[in-house]
Amino acid sequence: MADKMEDSPSLSVQQSRERGSGDSSVSSSNMAEIPTVVQIIERQAASGESSTAGGGTGPPGSLHHPGFALFKQGAEARLYRGTFLGRPTVLKERFSKKYRHPRLDEKLTTKRTQGEARTVARARKAGIPTPCIYFVNYQSNCIYMEDLRCATTSRDYIVAVQSVGAGDSFRALQPIMDKIGKILATMHDGDIIHGDLTTSNIMLKQDASATEPEVVLIDFGLSSVSQLAEDKGVDLYVLEKAFLSTHPNTETLFRVILKSYTKHSRKSKDVIKKLDEVRLRGRKRTMVG
């Protein structure tokens, strides 16, 4: 009996070690389950999805744009996918609004098409990664631009990482948030206001040969050029509201973006001050209703 009593503790120690080893393997498997950007892109390609602009391909052709297939329509424009000059291309067509006076509608549509093309050119000159514009047709208000095939939205990637439920998701997302903050700092230092910053308009581009993803900004349809810290603060506030509403419980991630923005922007002090003022106005508006 004494011998059995002595064997029993050693057995329980061994069992606990095995359990500890099992827990360790579970933990490491959780870490392994955190998807990479390349894996998300490959999954979407295999399932026929495209996060380049939020949808798959539509009909095989278009009456007005032969060889291009409609794959998304928003409030301001239709997006088609096809080939232009032998390159995979996204065609963005701004359509007329029937509720506006025809002459006013034509003027506004052309002005916004010109503004978007010029802002993208300005952004690329400042070193901000954006889709390359191949051609602009001001008569039909169409922009032919690079189709980001090896890319996914930061929205889809954040959702995929968080859905794993691993405690290491913050560590996986932190480098990307740092890059986003740096890109936004460069954009604002160049006096470019995006106007519609959301995680759906921040792409992550990476092919199998790249070691890390590249942050690419898309959809400059509401963009403008401004030196005002107020406008830049509002731009960040729009992103903050969109970020936290789309991805709950990610306040720490957004703080990483702001920390990186502050580090890399020459004008961050005034912009962050304005951001705090805009936040305060937003809270007052919410309280008053």
C-alpha positions, 0 to 999 in steps of 0.5 A: 500500500505504501508503495502504491501511495508513493507511486500515486503522486509521481503519476499525478505529476506526470499527468499534470506535465502531460496536461501542461504539454497539451495546453502548450500545444493548444496555445501554439495551435491557436497562434498557428491559426492566426491567418496571414494576409496572403492566406486571406487573399488566397481564401478569397481568390479560391472562393471567387471573392474580391476584396479589392472593392468588395465583391465578385464579378458580375455579368460577363460584359457591359453595354457601355464598357465592352469587356468589363464586368460590373462587380460593385455599385455605390452611391456615387459610382459603378465599378467594373473589372476588365483589361485595359492595355493588357493590364488587369483594370478596375474602371470607376464610372461616376453616373449622373443623378436624375434628381439634379439639374442636368447642367449642374449634375454634369458640372459636379460629376466632372469636377469630382472625377477631375478632383479624384484623379488629381488627388491620387496623382498628388498622393502617389507623388508624395509616396503614398501607395495608391492604385495607379491610374492608367487613363481618365475619360472626362467625357464619360467620367470614367477612371481606369486604374490598377486592379489590386489582385493580390490584396484584401481590405484591412477590414477583412483581415482584422475580422479574420484575425479576431474571429480566431479568438486567439489572445495573440491577435493584437500582436498580429495586427499591431505592425499593420496598425503602425503602418496605417498610422505612418501612411496617414501621417504622410498623407496629411503632411502632404495636405491631402484629406481622404474624406472617407477613411474606413478599414474598407478603403485601406487595402493590404497588398501582398503576394507570396514573394513579399515578406510583409503586406503593403498598406494601400489607400483607395477610393479618393472620391471624397478627397480634397486638399487642405492645410487646416489641422481641423480638416485633418482632425476630422479625417482621423475622427471619421476613421476612428468612428468607422474603425470602432463601429466596424471592429468593436473592442479595438480601442487599443489598436486605434491607439497604435494608429494614433501613436504611429501617426504622432511619431511620423507626422511633422504636424501631429501636435495641432492635428491631434489637438483638433481631433480631441476637439472634434471628439468633444463636439461629437459627444455633445451632439450625441448627448443633445441628440 
